Amino acid sequence: MKTRSFFSALIFAATASAILANDAESSDSPELKRARDTYDLHCGLCHMADGSGAGRMSPPIEGSALVAGDPAPLIDLLLHGPDAVLPKPRKKYTSVMLPYRHLTDEQLADVVTYMRTQLIDPPAGAVTPVQIAERRKK
Ligand code: HEC
């Protein structure tokens, strides 16, 4: 009898943790899901979904001082392309990143926030559409 209740407790615990693990994924906020989709669509092809980059093709987001630092130069890189911001000379990659000023302030705030809060460790602060709009005027 004792053994039996031990096993049912074990099964209960295993089921509960499976349910909890499932919950962690489905509990992502709609904002986080939207930001991830925008990043995956426009940036993930070159920088990979986890931000690890693709060797000689494109640099990692993970470990980038630019992504972790003051958001202004990072926003400028998205609005005006890498040449406007990164030092010269620098490492060459086989792909070319174009400017993303055709994206909306919301979409750019989403990808910047996604990189800063999800793809680097330790995370940096979120960025708002208003901050993007301010940089556009410069
Ligand atoms: C076609 C491939 C490609 C796409 C798509 C792309 N990038 Fe890039 N990205 C690059 C390359 C290549 C560089 C390096 C550019 C250089 O040094 O001139 C780069 C550089 C960067 C850097 C600077 C990294 C560092 O610290 O040196 C960031 C941040 C970045 N990209 C973010 C993004 C975001 C956000 C998007 C989507 C909106 C995006 N990229 C889309 C290829 C790409």
Residues whose N, C-alpha, C, O or C-beta is under 5 A from the ligand:
A	BS01	HEC	H42 C43 C46 M57 S58 P59 P60 S64 A65 L66 P82 K91 Y93 S95 V96 M97 Y100 V111
